[in-house]
Each structure stands twice: as C-alpha cells, then as structure tokens.
Amino acid sequence: MELNHTVSEDRLAELVDRFYAKVRADASIGPLFNRSVEDWPHHLEKLAAFWSSVMLTSGRYKGNPVAEHVKHMGSITPAMFDRWLALWAETTSELFEPGIARQFQEKAGRIAESLQLALKFHAGVPTVAAPARPAARSDTPYRSTPVFDQESLPGALRREHRTKAGTWGVIRVLAGRLRLHRTEGGEVEELSENRPGIVAPEQAHWVEPIGAFRMQVDFHDAPPALARQGA
C-alpha cells in the first residue's frame, strides 16, 4: 500500500503530536525526553519532517538522529527503546487502519534496531561475533570494491540496499564528496576524504554523488577499528 496516497503531512503531524504527548507523560521515558528537549514545538516540527522523510520519502528532514542519540547514550537503555516502540504501536493503531499502522510499526522497529547498533558502535561494544578473529575489531577488510567515480558508480549503490548479516561496510571517499543516506534512521551524512562512512550489518542505505568523486567500499566481518575523523 502506497502511503503517499493514504497518509498526508497533516496526519503525520497529528501522529507525532499525539505520540509525543504520551512519551512526555510516560514514567519510564518521559523524564529523559523532557530533560533533553528545550523547545518542544520546534522539536515536534523536526520529528514530523523526519517521519515524512522516512515514510513518504519527502526529503524534508535534514538532521542526524544518530548524533542526537549519541549525546544521551549514557542515559538510554534497551528497555527505553521497547517502551518507545510500545507507545508507537499503540498510537499508530489508534490513528490508522491495521495495514498502514503495521508499516509504521515495522519501520519504527528497524529504526530502533539501527539506532541501538549505532549506540553500541559509538560506545565501543562489539555487535558482531567474529570467531575466526581474536580481535574484537577488524583492521583489515576481507573484500573491497573497485574504485568508482561519478560515471562508474553502479546503480545498485545509488538505490536503497543493505549490507549482509555480519558485514560492516566502510565507504571511503578518495576524492570529492558523497552523501550517505541511512534510510531507516533518516540520517544524511556528508562524506569526504577525511570522513568515511560506516554502515552497520543489514542497515538500509544508499549513496548520493555530489559532483565529481572517487570512492571505494571496504567490507569487514567485525566492527571496523577505523576512527572517523570529525565524528
């Protein structure tokens, strides 16, 4: 079912308003949100743009959800993600017919999983078992793509795709710039020679060229040891 034809921007704004009213009043996750958000009207506008980008592919959201969550990762627990998802399921079921509500819920589940992987990565917690390697992190890729430029970049990399289970990708820009879109988190990150992009296992993403560039993708079977400059 195409959401663009059944869910309007006004309905998304209504969903966001109703959902975060519940979040703010919730005993388990409300205190963190209320402590972290200074301007709720502005924040709700950003969240409506986020869900518009995620569900309607509008491109309205320009922020970085991973960076925002990393600021508070010392206070975020897995149980908080579970509660967030439970309230989301409740609210979407109240506002939409079951088929549409299920699409919102499935997308939110993948977003929560992606964010938890990202928080573990930033905290230095291994998220992929690599029994063949004694080290917790991978310094050497097990495979690399050819070097691509704006003419040779495959169409598959320009469209949404996922890394394999157990595989981490490192997008290295050798010249120029690229945008890395992480679909399920709504995150857009600009990559350059000094800022590679890291993609977690099974994370939906695609790349967008910015003018002339050269790039290569390295594949690792454990979280890469690479420290991103400027992160």
TIDREN-813513 format. One record per residue: residue number from 1; x, y, z of N, C-alpha, C, O, CB in turn. Coordinates in steps of 0.2 Angstrom, whole numbers, plus 5000, padded with zeros to 4 digits. Glycine has a CB too. Example, Ala and Ser with C-alpha at 12.3 -4.5 7.8 and 13.67 -1.06 7.14 Angstrom:
<recs>
REC     n   n_xx   n_yy   n_zz   ca_xx   ca_yy   ca_zz   c_xx   c_yy   c_zz   o_xx   o_yy   o_zz   cb_xx   cb_yy   cb_zz
REC     1   5066   4972   5039    5062    4978    5039   5066   4984   5039   5071   4983   5042    5057    4978    5045
REC     2   5064   4989   5035    5068    4995    5036   5064   5000   5039   5067   5006   5040    5070    4997    5029
</recs>
This chain:
<recs>
REC     n   n_xx   n_yy   n_zz   ca_xx   ca_yy   ca_zz   c_xx   c_yy   c_zz   o_xx   o_yy   o_zz   cb_xx   cb_yy   cb_zz
REC     1   5004   4994   5000    5000    5000    5000   5004   5006   5000   5009   5007   5004    4995    5000    5006
REC     2   5003   5011   4995    5007    5017    4995   5005   5022   5000   4999   5024   4999    5007    5020    4987
REC     3   5009   5023   5005    5007    5028    5010   5006   5035   5007   5002   5039   5010    5013    5028    5015
REC     4   5010   5037   5002    5010    5044    4999   5002   5045   4997   5000   5051   4997    5014    5044    4993
REC     5   4999   5040   4995    4992    5041    4993   4987   5041   4999   4981   5042   4998    4990    5036    4988
REC     6   4989   5039   5005    4984    5037    5010   4986   5041   5016   4981   5042   5021    4984    5030    5012
REC     7   4992   5044   5017    4994    5047    5023   4996   5054   5021   5001   5055   5017    4999    5043    5027
REC     8   4993   5059   5024    4995    5066    5022   5000   5069   5027   5001   5066   5033    4989    5071    5022
REC     9   5003   5074   5026    5008    5078    5030   5004   5080   5037   5007   5080   5042    5011    5084    5027
REC    10   4998   5082   5036    4994    5084    5042   4993   5078   5047   4993   5078   5053    4987    5087    5040
REC    11   4991   5072   5044    4990    5066    5048   4997   5064   5051   4997   5061   5057    4988    5060    5043
REC    12   5002   5065   5048    5009    5063    5051   5010   5068   5057   5012   5066   5062    5015    5064    5046
REC    13   5008   5074   5056    5009    5079    5061   5005   5077   5067   5007   5078   5073    5008    5086    5059
REC    14   4999   5075   5066    4994    5073    5071   4997   5067   5075   4997   5066   5081    4987    5071    5068
REC    15   5000   5062   5071    5003    5056    5074   5009   5058   5079   5009   5056   5085    5005    5051    5069
REC    16   5013   5062   5076    5019    5065    5080   5016   5068   5087   5019   5067   5092    5023    5069    5076
REC    17   5012   5073   5086    5009    5076    5092   5006   5072   5097   5008   5072   5103    5004    5082    5090
REC    18   5002   5067   5095    4999    5063    5100   5004   5058   5103   5003   5056   5109    4993    5059    5096
REC    19   5008   5055   5099    5013    5050    5101   5018   5054   5107   5019   5051   5112    5017    5048    5096
REC    20   5020   5060   5105    5025    5063    5110   5021   5066   5116   5025   5067   5121    5029    5068    5106
REC    21   5015   5067   5115    5011    5069    5121   5011   5063   5126   5012   5064   5132    5004    5071    5120
REC    22   5011   5057   5124    5011    5051    5128   5018   5050   5130   5019   5048   5136    5009    5044    5124
REC    23   5023   5051   5126    5030    5050    5128   5032   5054   5134   5035   5052   5139    5035    5051    5122
REC    24   5030   5061   5133    5032    5066    5138   5028   5064   5145   5031   5066   5150    5029    5073    5136
REC    25   5023   5061   5145    5019    5059    5151   5021   5052   5154   5019   5050   5159    5012    5059    5150
REC    26   5025   5048   5150    5027    5042    5152   5032   5042   5158   5037   5045   5157    5029    5038    5146
REC    27   5031   5037   5163    5036    5037    5168   5042   5035   5167   5047   5037   5170    5033    5033    5174
REC    28   5043   5030   5162    5050    5027    5160   5054   5031   5156   5060   5032   5156    5049    5020    5158
REC    29   5051   5034   5150    5055    5038    5145   5054   5045   5145   5058   5049   5143    5054    5035    5139
REC    30   5048   5047   5148    5046    5054    5148   5052   5059   5152   5054   5064   5149    5040    5056    5152
REC    31   5055   5057   5157    5060    5061    5160   5066   5063   5156   5068   5068   5156    5062    5058    5167
REC    32   5068   5058   5152    5074    5059    5148   5072   5064   5142   5076   5068   5141    5076    5052    5145
REC    33   5066   5063   5139    5064    5067    5134   5063   5074   5136   5065   5079   5133    5058    5065    5130
REC    34   5060   5075   5142    5058    5082    5145   5064   5085   5147   5065   5091   5147    5053    5081    5150
REC    35   5069   5081   5149    5076    5084    5151   5080   5086   5145   5084   5091   5145    5080    5079    5155
REC    36   5079   5083   5139    5083    5084    5134   5081   5089   5129   5085   5092   5125    5084    5077    5130
REC    37   5074   5090   5128    5071    5094    5123   5069   5101   5126   5066   5101   5131    5065    5091    5120
REC    38   5072   5106   5124    5071    5113    5126   5065   5116   5123   5062   5120   5126    5077    5117    5126
REC    39   5064   5115   5117    5059    5119    5113   5054   5113   5110   5056   5111   5104    5062    5124    5107
REC    40   5049   5111   5113    5045    5106    5110   5042   5107   5104   5041   5103   5099    5040    5104    5116
REC    41   5039   5113   5103    5036    5115    5096   5040   5114   5090   5039   5111   5085    5033    5122    5096
REC    42   5047   5116   5091    5052    5116    5086   5054   5108   5085   5054   5106   5080    5058    5120    5088
REC    43   5054   5105   5091    5056    5098    5090   5051   5094   5087   5052   5089   5083    5057    5095    5098
REC    44   5045   5095   5088    5039    5091    5085   5039   5093   5078   5037   5088   5074    5032    5093    5088
REC    45   5041   5099   5076    5041    5100    5068   5047   5096   5065   5046   5093   5060    5042    5108    5067
REC    46   5052   5096   5069    5058    5091    5066   5056   5084   5065   5058   5081   5061    5064    5092    5070
REC    47   5052   5082   5071    5050    5075    5071   5045   5073   5065   5045   5068   5062    5047    5073    5077
REC    48   5041   5078   5064    5036    5077    5058   5040   5077   5052   5038   5073   5047    5031    5083    5058
REC    49   5045   5081   5051    5049    5081    5045   5053   5074   5044   5053   5072   5039    5054    5087    5045
REC    50   5055   5072   5050    5058    5065    5050   5054   5060   5047   5056   5056   5043    5061    5063    5057
REC    51   5048   5059   5050    5043    5054    5048   5041   5055   5041   5039   5050   5038    5038    5053    5053
REC    52   5040   5061   5039    5038    5062    5032   5044   5060   5027   5042   5057   5022    5037    5070    5031
REC    53   5050   5061   5029    5056    5058    5025   5056   5051   5025   5057   5048   5020    5062    5061    5028
REC    54   5055   5048   5031    5055    5040    5032   5050   5037   5028   5051   5032   5024    5055    5038    5039
REC    55   5043   5039   5029    5038    5036    5027   5035   5038   5020   5033   5034   5016    5032    5036    5032
REC    56   5036   5044   5018    5034    5047    5012   5039   5049   5007   5038   5051   5002    5030    5053    5013
REC    57   5046   5048   5009    5052    5049    5005   5052   5056   5003   5053   5058   4997    5052    5044    5000
REC    58   5049   5061   5007    5049    5068    5005   5056   5072   5005   5056   5077   5002    5044    5072    5010
REC    59   5061   5069   5009    5067    5073    5010   5067   5079   5014   5071   5083   5014    5069    5074    5003
REC    60   5062   5080   5018    5061    5086    5022   5066   5086   5028   5068   5091   5030    5054    5086    5025
REC    61   5068   5080   5030    5072    5080    5036   5079   5081   5034   5082   5077   5030    5071    5074    5040
REC    62   5083   5085   5038    5090    5086    5036   5095   5085   5042   5100   5087   5042    5091    5093    5034
REC    63   5092   5082   5048    5096    5081    5054   5100   5074   5054   5101   5071   5049    5092    5081    5060
REC    64   5103   5073   5060    5107    5067    5061   5104   5063   5067   5107   5065   5073    5114    5069    5061
REC    65   5100   5059   5067    5097    5055    5073   5102   5052   5077   5102   5052   5083    5091    5051    5071
REC    66   5107   5049   5073    5112    5045    5077   5116   5050   5082   5117   5048   5088    5117    5041    5072
REC    67   5118   5056   5079    5122    5060    5083   5118   5063   5089   5120   5064   5094    5124    5066    5079
REC    68   5111   5064   5088    5107    5066    5093   5106   5061   5099   5106   5063   5105    5100    5068    5091
REC    69   5106   5055   5097    5105    5049    5102   5112   5048   5106   5112   5047   5111    5103    5043    5099
REC    70   5118   5049   5102    5124    5048    5105   5125   5053   5111   5128   5051   5116    5130    5049    5100
REC    71   5122   5059   5110    5123    5064    5116   5120   5061   5122   5123   5063   5128    5119    5071    5114
REC    72   5115   5057   5122    5112    5055    5128   5113   5047   5129   5109   5044   5133    5105    5056    5128
REC    73   5118   5044   5126    5118    5037    5126   5120   5034   5133   5118   5028   5134    5124    5034    5121
REC    74   5123   5038   5137    5124    5036    5144   5117   5035   5148   5117   5032   5153    5128    5041    5148
REC    75   5112   5038   5146    5105    5038    5149   5100   5033   5146   5095   5032   5148    5102    5045    5150
REC    76   5102   5031   5140    5097    5027    5136   5098   5019   5137   5104   5017   5137    5098    5028    5128
REC    77   5093   5016   5138    5093    5008    5139   5089   5005   5134   5085   5008   5131    5091    5007    5147
REC    78   5090   4998   5133    5086    4994    5128   5079   4995   5130   5075   4995   5126    5089    4987    5128
REC    79   5077   4995   5137    5071    4995    5139   5067   5001   5137   5061   5001   5136    5070    4994    5147
REC    80   5071   5007   5136    5068    5013    5134   5066   5012   5127   5060   5015   5125    5073    5019    5135
REC    81   5070   5009   5123    5068    5008    5116   5061   5003   5115   5057   5005   5111    5073    5004    5112
REC    82   5061   4998   5120    5055    4994    5120   5049   4998   5122   5043   4997   5119    5056    4988    5125
REC    83   5049   5003   5127    5044    5007    5129   5042   5011   5123   5036   5012   5122    5045    5010    5135
REC    84   5047   5014   5120    5045    5019    5114   5041   5015   5109   5037   5018   5106    5052    5022    5111
REC    85   5044   5009   5107    5040    5005    5102   5033   5004   5104   5029   5003   5100    5044    4999    5100
REC    86   5032   5002   5110    5025    5000    5113   5021   5006   5112   5015   5005   5110    5026    4998    5120
REC    87   5023   5012   5114    5019    5018    5113   5017   5020   5106   5012   5022   5104    5022    5024    5117
REC    88   5022   5019   5102    5022    5020    5095   5016   5015   5092   5012   5017   5088    5028    5019    5091
REC    89   5017   5009   5094    5012    5004    5091   5005   5006   5093   5000   5005   5090    5014    4997    5094
REC    90   5004   5008   5100    4998    5010    5102   4995   5016   5098   4989   5016   5097    4998    5012    5110
REC    91   4999   5021   5097    4997    5027    5094   4995   5026   5087   4990   5028   5084    5002    5032    5095
REC    92   4999   5022   5083    4998    5021    5076   4992   5017   5075   4988   5018   5070    5004    5018    5073
REC    93   4991   5012   5080    4985    5008    5079   4978   5012   5080   4973   5011   5078    4985    5002    5084
REC    94   4979   5018   5085    4973    5022    5086   4971   5026   5080   4966   5028   5079    4975    5026    5092
REC    95   4977   5028   5076    4975    5033    5071   4975   5030   5064   4971   5033   5059    4981    5038    5070
REC    96   4977   5024   5062    4977    5021    5056   4974   5015   5055   4974   5011   5060    4984    5021    5053
REC    97   4972   5013   5049    4969    5006    5048   4975   5001   5049   4981   5003   5049    4966    5005    5041
REC    98   4974   4995   5051    4979    4990    5053   4985   4989   5048   4991   4989   5050    4976    4983    5054
REC    99   4983   4989   5041    4989    4988    5036   4994   4994   5037   5000   4993   5036    4986    4988    5029
REC   100   4991   5000   5037    4995    5006    5037   4999   5007   5044   5005   5008   5044    4991    5013    5036
REC   101   4995   5005   5049    4999    5005    5056   5004   5000   5056   5010   5002   5059    4994    5004    5062
REC   102   5004   4995   5053    5009    4990    5053   5015   4992   5050   5021   4991   5052    5006    4983    5050
REC   103   5014   4996   5044    5020    4999    5041   5024   5003   5045   5030   5003   5045    5018    5002    5034
REC   104   5020   5008   5049    5023    5012    5053   5027   5008   5059   5033   5010   5060    5018    5017    5056
REC   105   5024   5003   5061    5027    4999    5067   5033   4996   5064   5038   4995   5068    5022    4995    5070
REC   106   5033   4993   5058    5039    4989    5056   5045   4994   5055   5050   4992   5056    5037    4985    5049
REC   107   5043   5000   5052    5048    5004    5051   5052   5007   5057   5058   5008   5058    5046    5010    5047
REC   108   5047   5008   5062    5050    5010    5069   5054   5005   5072   5059   5007   5075    5044    5012    5073
REC   109   5052   4999   5071    5056    4993    5074   5063   4993   5071   5068   4992   5074    5053    4987    5073
REC   110   5064   4994   5064    5070    4994    5061   5074   5000   5063   5080   5000   5064    5069    4994    5053
REC   111   5071   5006   5064    5075    5012    5066   5077   5011   5073   5083   5012   5074    5070    5018    5066
REC   112   5074   5008   5077    5076    5007    5084   5082   5002   5084   5087   5003   5088    5070    5004    5089
REC   113   5081   4997   5080    5087    4992    5080   5093   4995   5077   5099   4994   5079    5085    4986    5075
REC   114   5092   5000   5072    5098    5003    5069   5101   5008   5074   5107   5008   5074    5096    5007    5063
REC   115   5097   5012   5078    5100    5016    5082   5104   5013   5088   5109   5015   5090    5094    5021    5085
REC   116   5101   5007   5090    5104    5003    5096   5111   5001   5093   5116   5001   5097    5100    4997    5098
REC   117   5111   4998   5087    5118    4996    5084   5123   5002   5084   5129   5001   5086    5117    4993    5077
REC   118   5120   5008   5082    5125    5014    5081   5127   5016   5088   5133   5018   5089    5121    5020    5078
REC   119   5123   5016   5093    5125    5017    5100   5130   5012   5103   5135   5015   5106    5119    5018    5105
REC   120   5129   5006   5101    5134    5001    5103   5141   5002   5100   5146   5002   5103    5132    4994    5102
REC   121   5141   5004   5094    5147    5005    5090   5151   5011   5093   5157   5011   5094    5145    5007    5082
REC   122   5147   5017   5094    5150    5023    5097   5153   5021   5104   5157   5025   5106    5145    5029    5097
REC   123   5149   5017   5108    5152    5015    5115   5157   5010   5114   5160   5009   5120    5146    5012    5119
REC   124   5159   5008   5109    5165    5003    5108   5162   4996   5110   5167   4992   5112    5170    5005    5112
REC   125   5156   4994   5110    5154    4987    5111   5153   4983   5105   5150   4985   5100    5147    4988    5115
REC   126   5157   4977   5105    5156    4973    5099   5149   4971   5098   5146   4969   5102    5161    4967    5100
REC   127   5147   4971   5092    5140    4969    5090   5139   4964   5085   5134   4961   5084    5136    4975    5087
REC   128   5145   4961   5083    5145    4956    5078   5151   4951   5080   5156   4953   5081    5147    4958    5071
REC   129   5149   4945   5081    5154    4940    5083   5158   4938   5077   5156   4937   5072    5150    4933    5086
REC   130   5164   4937   5078    5169    4935    5073   5174   4930   5076   5180   4931   5078    5173    4941    5071
REC   131   5171   4924   5076    5175    4918    5079   5182   4917   5076   5186   4914   5080    5171    4912    5079
REC   132   5183   4919   5070    5189    4917    5066   5194   4922   5068   5200   4921   5067    5188    4917    5059
REC   133   5192   4928   5071    5197    4933    5073   5198   4934   5080   5192   4934   5084    5195    4940    5070
REC   134   5204   4934   5083    5204    4935    5091   5202   4942   5093   5200   4943   5098    5211    4933    5093
REC   135   5203   4947   5088    5202    4954    5090   5195   4956   5090   5191   4953   5086    5206    4959    5085
REC   136   5193   4960   5094    5186    4962    5094   5184   4967   5088   5178   4967   5087    5184    4966    5101
REC   137   5189   4970   5085    5188    4974    5080   5192   4972   5074   5197   4969   5074    5189    4982    5081
REC   138   5190   4974   5068    5193    4972    5062   5197   4978   5059   5194   4983   5057    5188    4970    5057
REC   139   5204   4977   5058    5208    4982    5055   5208   4981   5047   5210   4986   5044    5215    4981    5058
REC   140   5208   4975   5045    5209    4974    5038   5202   4971   5035   5199   4966   5037    5214    4968    5037
REC   141   5200   4974   5029    5194    4972    5026   5195   4965   5023   5200   4963   5020    5191    4977    5021
REC   142   5190   4961   5022    5190    4954    5019   5189   4955   5011   5191   4951   5008    5186    4949    5022
REC   143   5186   4961   5009    5185    4962    5002   5184   4969   5001   5181   4973   5006    5179    4958    5000
REC   144   5186   4972   4995    5185    4979    4994   5182   4979   4986   5184   4975   4982    5191    4983    4994
REC   145   5178   4984   4985    5175    4985    4978   5181   4988   4974   5186   4991   4977    5169    4989    4978
REC   146   5180   4988   4967    5184    4993    4963   5183   5000   4965   5178   5002   4969    5182    4992    4956
REC   147   5187   5004   4963    5186    5012    4964   5181   5014   4959   5182   5013   4953    5193    5015    4963
REC   148   5176   5018   4961    5171    5020    4957   5171   5028   4957   5174   5031   4961    5164    5018    4960
REC   149   5169   5031   4951    5168    5038    4951   5161   5039   4949   5157   5035   4949    5173    5041    4946
REC   150   5160   5046   4947    5153    5048    4946   5150   5045   4939   5144   5044   4938    5153    5056    4945
REC   151   5154   5042   4935    5152    5039    4929   5151   5031   4930   5147   5028   4927    5157    5040    4923
REC   152   5155   5028   4934    5155    5021    4935   5152   5018   4941   5151   5012   4942    5162    5018    4935
REC   153   5149   5023   4945    5146    5021    4951   5140   5017   4950   5135   5019   4946    5144    5027    4956
REC   154   5139   5011   4952    5134    5006    4950   5127   5009   4952   5126   5012   4958    5135    4999    4953
REC   155   5122   5008   4948    5115    5010    4950   5113   5007   4957   5109   5010   4961    5110    5008    4945
REC   156   5115   5001   4958    5113    4997    4965   5115   5001   4971   5112   5001   4976    5116    4990    4965
REC   157   5121   5005   4970    5123    5009    4976   5120   5015   4977   5120   5019   4982    5131    5010    4975
REC   158   5117   5018   4971    5113    5024    4971   5106   5023   4974   5102   5027   4975    5112    5027    4964
REC   159   5103   5016   4974    5097    5014    4977   5097   5011   4984   5103   5009   4986    5093    5010    4972
REC   160   5092   5011   4987    5092    5008    4994   5094   5001   4994   5091   4997   4990    5085    5009    4997
REC   161   5099   4999   4998    5101    4992    4998   5104   4991   5005   5104   4996   5009    5107    4990    4993
REC   162   5105   4985   5007    5108    4983    5014   5114   4979   5013   5115   4975   5009    5102    4979    5017
REC   163   5118   4980   5019    5124    4976    5019   5122   4969   5022   5116   4968   5024    5129    4979    5025
REC   164   5126   4964   5021    5124    4957    5023   5124   4956   5030   5127   4960   5034    5128    4952    5019
REC   165   5121   4951   5033    5121    4950    5040   5128   4948   5042   5132   4945   5038    5117    4944    5042
REC   166   5131   4952   5047    5138    4950    5050   5143   4955   5046   5149   4954   5047    5139    4943    5049
REC   167   5141   4959   5041    5146    4963    5037   5145   4970   5039   5139   4973   5038    5145    4961    5030
REC   168   5151   4973   5040    5151    4980    5041   5154   4983   5034   5159   4981   5032    5155    4982    5047
REC   169   5151   4989   5032    5154    4992    5026   5157   4999   5028   5155   5003   5032    5149    4994    5021
REC   170   5163   5000   5025    5166    5007    5026   5167   5010   5019   5170   5008   5015    5174    5006    5029
REC   171   5163   5016   5018    5163    5019    5012   5169   5025   5012   5169   5029   5016    5156    5023    5011
REC   172   5174   5024   5008    5180    5028    5008   5180   5033   5002   5180   5030   4997    5187    5024    5009
REC   173   5180   5039   5003    5180    5044    4998   5187   5046   4996   5191   5048   5001    5176    5050    5000
REC   174   5189   5044   4990    5196    5045    4989   5197   5053   4986   5203   5055   4986    5199    5040    4983
REC   175   5192   5055   4983    5192    5062    4981   5185   5065   4980   5180   5061   4978    5196    5063    4974
REC   176   5184   5071   4981    5177    5074    4981   5173   5072   4987   5175   5072   4992    5174    5071    4975
REC   177   5166   5072   4986    5161    5072    4992   5156   5067   4989   5154   5067   4984    5159    5078    4994
REC   178   5152   5064   4994    5147    5060    4994   5142   5061   4999   5144   5064   5005    5148    5052    4993
REC   179   5135   5060   4998    5131    5060    5004   5129   5052   5005   5127   5049   5000    5124    5064    5003
REC   180   5129   5050   5011    5127    5044    5013   5120   5044   5017   5120   5048   5022    5132    5040    5018
REC   181   5115   5041   5014    5108    5041    5017   5107   5034   5020   5108   5029   5017    5103    5042    5011
REC   182   5106   5035   5027    5104    5029    5031   5097   5029   5031   5094   5033   5035    5108    5028    5038
REC   183   5093   5025   5027    5086    5025    5026   5082   5025   5032   5078   5029   5034    5084    5020    5021
REC   184   5083   5020   5037    5079    5019    5042   5079   5024   5048   5075   5024   5052    5080    5012    5045
REC   185   5085   5027   5048    5086    5032    5053   5085   5039   5051   5085   5044   5055    5093    5031    5056
REC   186   5084   5040   5044    5083    5046    5041   5089   5050   5041   5089   5056   5040    5077    5050    5045
REC   187   5095   5047   5042    5101    5051    5043   5104   5052   5037   5105   5048   5032    5106    5047    5048
REC   188   5107   5058   5036    5111    5060    5030   5117   5063   5032   5118   5067   5036    5107    5066    5025
REC   189   5123   5059   5030    5129    5061    5032   5134   5063   5026   5134   5059   5021    5133    5055    5036
REC   190   5137   5068   5026    5141    5070    5020   5148   5067   5021   5151   5068   5027    5142    5078    5019
REC   191   5151   5064   5016    5157    5060    5017   5162   5064   5013   5161   5067   5008    5157    5053    5015
REC   192   5169   5063   5015    5174    5066    5011   5180   5062   5012   5180   5057   5016    5175    5074    5014
REC   193   5186   5064   5010    5192    5061    5011   5194   5060   5018   5197   5055   5020    5198    5064    5007
REC   194   5192   5065   5022    5194    5064    5029   5188   5061   5034   5189   5061   5040    5196    5071    5032
REC   195   5183   5060   5030    5177    5057    5034   5173   5052   5030   5169   5053   5026    5172    5063    5035
REC   196   5176   5045   5031    5172    5040    5028   5166   5038   5032   5164   5041   5037    5177    5033    5029
REC   197   5162   5034   5029    5155    5032    5031   5155   5025   5033   5158   5021   5030    5150    5034    5026
REC   198   5152   5023   5039    5152    5017    5042   5145   5014   5042   5140   5018   5044    5155    5016    5049
REC   199   5144   5008   5039    5137    5006    5038   5137   4999   5042   5141   4995   5041    5135    5004    5031
REC   200   5132   4998   5047    5131    4993    5051   5128   4987   5047   5125   4988   5042    5127    4994    5057
REC   201   5129   4981   5049    5126    4975    5046   5119   4976   5045   5115   4978   5050    5127    4969    5050
REC   202   5116   4974   5039    5109    4974    5037   5106   4981   5038   5100   4982   5038    5105    4969    5041
REC   203   5110   4986   5037    5107    4993    5038   5106   4995   5031   5110   4995   5026    5113    4998    5041
REC   204   5100   4998   5030    5097    5000    5023   5101   5007   5022   5101   5012   5027    5090    5001    5023
REC   205   5103   5008   5016    5107    5014    5015   5108   5015   5007   5106   5011   5003    5114    5015    5018
REC   206   5110   5021   5005    5111    5022    4998   5116   5028   4998   5116   5032   5003    5105    5023    4994
REC   207   5120   5029   4992    5124    5035    4992   5122   5040   4986   5119   5038   4981    5131    5033    4990
REC   208   5123   5046   4987    5121    5051    4983   5128   5055   4981   5131   5058   4985    5116    5056    4986
REC   209   5130   5055   4974    5136    5059    4972   5135   5067   4973   5129   5069   4973    5137    5057    4965
REC   210   5140   5070   4975    5140    5077    4975   5145   5079   4970   5151   5080   4972    5141    5080    4982
REC   211   5144   5080   4963    5149    5082    4958   5154   5076   4957   5152   5070   4958    5153    5088    4961
REC   212   5160   5078   4955    5165    5073    4953   5168   5070   4960   5169   5073   4965    5170    5076    4949
REC   213   5169   5063   4960    5171    5060    4966   5175   5053   4964   5174   5051   4958    5166    5059    4971
REC   214   5178   5050   4968    5181    5044    4968   5180   5040   4975   5181   5043   4980    5188    5043    4966
REC   215   5177   5034   4975    5176    5031    4981   5177   5023   4980   5177   5020   4975    5169    5032    4983
REC   216   5178   5020   4986    5178    5013    4987   5175   5010   4993   5175   5014   4998    5186    5011    4986
REC   217   5172   5004   4993    5169    5002    4999   5173   4996   5001   5175   4991   4998    5162    5000    4997
REC   218   5175   4996   5008    5178    4990    5011   5173   4986   5015   5169   4989   5018    5184    4993    5015
REC   219   5174   4980   5015    5169    4976    5019   5173   4972   5025   5178   4969   5024    5166    4970    5015
REC   220   5170   4972   5031    5173    4969    5037   5169   4964   5040   5162   4965   5039    5175    4975    5042
REC   221   5171   4959   5043    5167    4954    5046   5167   4956   5054   5164   4951   5058    5170    4947    5045
REC   222   5169   4961   5056    5168    4964    5063   5168   4971   5063   5170   4974   5058    5174    4961    5068
REC   223   5166   4975   5068    5166    4982    5068   5173   4985   5066   5178   4983   5070    5164    4985    5075
REC   224   5173   4989   5061    5180    4991    5059   5183   4996   5065   5180   4999   5068    5179    4995    5053
REC   225   5190   4995   5065    5193    4999    5070   5194   5006   5068   5197   5010   5072    5200    4996    5071
REC   226   5192   5008   5062    5193    5014    5059   5190   5020   5064   5184   5019   5065    5190    5015    5052
REC   227   5193   5025   5066    5190    5030    5070   5189   5036   5065   5193   5038   5061    5195    5033    5075
REC   228   5182   5038   5064    5180    5043    5060   5182   5050   5062   5181   5052   5068    5173    5043    5059
REC   229   5186   5053   5058    5189    5060    5060   5183   5065   5059   5178   5064   5055    5194    5062    5055
REC   230   5182   5069   5064    5177    5074    5065   5170   5071   5067   5165   5075   5068    5176    5077    5058
REC   231   5170   5065   5069    5164    5062    5072   5163   5064   5079   5157   5062   5082    5164    5054    5071
</recs>
